[in-house]
Amino acid sequence: MANKLFVANLSWDLTSDQLRDLFAEAGNVLSANIISDKFTGKSKGFGFVEMSSDSEAQEAVQKLNGRNIDGRDIVVNEARPQAPRENSFGGSSGGYSQRRDNSRGGDSRFGGQGNKGKRRY
């Protein structure tokens, strides 16, 4: 087991310091971070805790997984490595892309005729 833990179902009001104090029951906490929305700054309801050893991480899972904190039963698991992300601003992976259509009729996807029906002289 790794010493980094994923913690979910957290109260929106819980702070990183409170999370650190909670996990200190199981051993030495190296870091405790609650993930927040980058635009609003509000908690997303999950975070990560890094314990100083694997045995302390196991103890934290056993002691804290399912414990009711601020009216919510938290979930504590071993953190998995982050999956690689695709660039969301281009390509065909669902990101934003714009097709240029230089005809006067406009893009046929938006009600125009595109190049259909246009006479070329």
C-alpha positions in Angstrom: 0.0 0.0 0.0 1.2 3.5 -0.8 1.3 6.2 1.8 -0.9 8.6 -0.2 -4.6 8.4 0.5 -7.7 9.6 -1.4 -10.5 10.9 0.9 -14.0 11.5 -0.4 -17.5 12.5 0.8 -16.1 15.4 2.8 -18.2 18.2 4.2 -18.0 21.3 2.1 -16.9 23.2 5.2 -14.0 21.0 6.2 -10.6 22.7 5.9 -7.3 21.1 5.1 -6.1 21.8 8.6 -9.1 20.0 10.0 -8.4 17.1 7.7 -4.7 17.0 8.8 -5.8 16.9 12.5 -8.3 14.1 11.8 -5.6 11.9 10.1 -3.1 12.7 12.8 -5.0 10.1 14.9 -3.4 7.4 12.7 0.1 8.8 12.6 2.4 11.4 11.2 0.7 13.4 8.4 3.1 14.8 5.7 0.4 16.8 3.8 -3.4 17.2 3.7 -5.1 19.0 0.9 -8.8 19.5 0.1 -9.3 20.0 -3.6 -11.3 23.2 -4.5 -12.8 24.5 -7.7 -10.4 26.8 -9.4 -13.0 29.4 -10.3 -15.2 29.5 -7.2 -12.6 28.4 -4.6 -15.3 26.1 -3.0 -14.4 22.6 -1.9 -15.2 19.8 -4.3 -15.8 17.4 -1.3 -12.6 15.3 -1.7 -8.9 15.6 -1.0 -5.6 13.8 -0.5 -3.6 13.0 2.6 0.0 11.8 2.6 1.1 9.8 5.6 4.8 9.3 6.6 4.7 5.5 6.2 2.7 2.7 4.6 1.7 1.2 7.9 0.3 4.6 9.1 -1.6 4.9 5.8 -3.1 1.4 6.4 -4.0 2.4 10.0 -5.7 5.5 8.7 -7.8 3.5 6.3 -8.9 1.1 9.0 -9.7 3.8 11.6 -11.3 6.5 9.4 -12.9 4.8 6.4 -16.7 5.1 7.0 -16.4 7.4 10.0 -19.0 10.1 10.3 -17.4 13.5 10.1 -19.8 16.6 10.0 -22.8 14.4 9.2 -21.1 12.5 6.3 -19.5 9.1 6.2 -16.1 9.7 4.7 -14.4 7.3 2.3 -10.7 6.7 2.6 -8.8 4.6 0.0 -5.3 4.3 -1.4 -4.8 7.0 -3.9 -4.2 5.8 -7.5 -1.8 7.6 -9.9 -3.3 10.4 -11.9 -4.3 9.3 -15.4 -2.7 11.4 -18.2 -5.0 14.1 -19.5 -5.7 15.0 -23.1 -5.5 18.5 -24.3 -9.1 19.8 -24.1 -8.6 22.7 -26.5 -8.1 21.0 -29.8 -8.1 17.9 -31.8 -11.0 15.5 -32.0 -11.1 14.6 -28.3 -14.2 16.6 -27.7 -12.5 19.9 -27.2 -13.5 23.2 -28.9 -12.9 23.3 -32.6 -14.3 25.5 -35.3 -14.7 24.7 -39.0 -14.2 27.6 -41.3 -16.6 27.9 -44.1 -15.9 30.9 -46.4 -19.1 30.6 -48.4 -21.7 33.3 -48.1 -24.4 30.8 -47.2 -22.8 30.1 -43.9 -22.2 26.8 -42.3 -24.8 24.2 -43.1 -24.7 23.0 -39.5 -26.3 26.3 -38.5 -29.1 26.6 -41.0 -27.1 28.1 -43.9 -26.6 26.2 -47.2 -22.9 26.1 -47.1 -21.6 25.6 -50.6 -24.7 23.8 -51.8 -26.8 25.7 -54.3 -24.3 28.4 -55.0 -23.4 29.3 -58.5 -19.8 29.8 -59.3 -18.9 31.9 -62.4 
